[in-house]
Amino acid sequence: HPDDVQKSHAYTRSELKENSYVTLSKRYIRPDGTIVWTNVHSTLLHDEAGCPDVWFSIIHDVTKEKALRDEQRKLLTLVDNSVD
């Protein structure tokens, strides 16, 4: 997603320098134009000499979970406002 590209690159560069492991939430755009929310877990593996060797990532689609959480927040807001 265009709004997440710079943040994603900056976060990944800074975190990998220190930790070699990154977890972040970001969006992707599918070819059909729908937006997908993901949690990305990435690790930079080093060779025996300590040089960066392999970038390994797991991308978990959390679009449905995020939609459910957003709906829960809306409902809780309605309940909170009706109590007043």
Contacts in CASP RR format, 6 or more apart in sequence:
PFRMAT RR
TARGET T0000
AUTHOR 0000-0000-0000
METHOD contacts of the structure
MODEL  1
HPDDVQKSHAYTRSELKENSYVTLSKRYIRPDGTIVWTNVHSTLLHDEAG
CPDVWFSIIHDVTKEKALRDEQRKLLTLVDNSVD
1 26 0 8 1.000
1 27 0 8 1.000
1 28 0 8 1.000
1 29 0 8 1.000
1 35 0 8 1.000
3 27 0 8 1.000
4 26 0 8 1.000
4 27 0 8 1.000
7 26 0 8 1.000
8 24 0 8 1.000
8 26 0 8 1.000
11 22 0 8 1.000
11 24 0 8 1.000
12 22 0 8 1.000
12 24 0 8 1.000
12 42 0 8 1.000
15 21 0 8 1.000
15 22 0 8 1.000
16 22 0 8 1.000
16 42 0 8 1.000
16 44 0 8 1.000
20 43 0 8 1.000
20 44 0 8 1.000
20 45 0 8 1.000
20 46 0 8 1.000
21 41 0 8 1.000
21 42 0 8 1.000
21 43 0 8 1.000
21 44 0 8 1.000
22 40 0 8 1.000
22 41 0 8 1.000
22 42 0 8 1.000
22 43 0 8 1.000
23 39 0 8 1.000
23 40 0 8 1.000
23 41 0 8 1.000
23 42 0 8 1.000
24 39 0 8 1.000
24 40 0 8 1.000
25 37 0 8 1.000
25 38 0 8 1.000
25 39 0 8 1.000
25 40 0 8 1.000
25 62 0 8 1.000
26 37 0 8 1.000
26 38 0 8 1.000
26 40 0 8 1.000
27 35 0 8 1.000
27 36 0 8 1.000
27 37 0 8 1.000
27 38 0 8 1.000
28 35 0 8 1.000
28 36 0 8 1.000
28 38 0 8 1.000
29 35 0 8 1.000
29 36 0 8 1.000
30 36 0 8 1.000
35 63 0 8 1.000
36 61 0 8 1.000
36 63 0 8 1.000
37 61 0 8 1.000
37 62 0 8 1.000
37 63 0 8 1.000
37 66 0 8 1.000
38 59 0 8 1.000
38 60 0 8 1.000
38 61 0 8 1.000
38 62 0 8 1.000
38 63 0 8 1.000
39 59 0 8 1.000
39 60 0 8 1.000
39 62 0 8 1.000
40 57 0 8 1.000
40 58 0 8 1.000
40 59 0 8 1.000
40 60 0 8 1.000
41 57 0 8 1.000
41 58 0 8 1.000
41 59 0 8 1.000
41 60 0 8 1.000
42 55 0 8 1.000
42 56 0 8 1.000
42 57 0 8 1.000
42 58 0 8 1.000
43 55 0 8 1.000
43 56 0 8 1.000
43 57 0 8 1.000
44 52 0 8 1.000
44 54 0 8 1.000
44 55 0 8 1.000
44 56 0 8 1.000
45 52 0 8 1.000
45 53 0 8 1.000
45 54 0 8 1.000
45 55 0 8 1.000
45 56 0 8 1.000
46 52 0 8 1.000
46 53 0 8 1.000
47 53 0 8 1.000
END
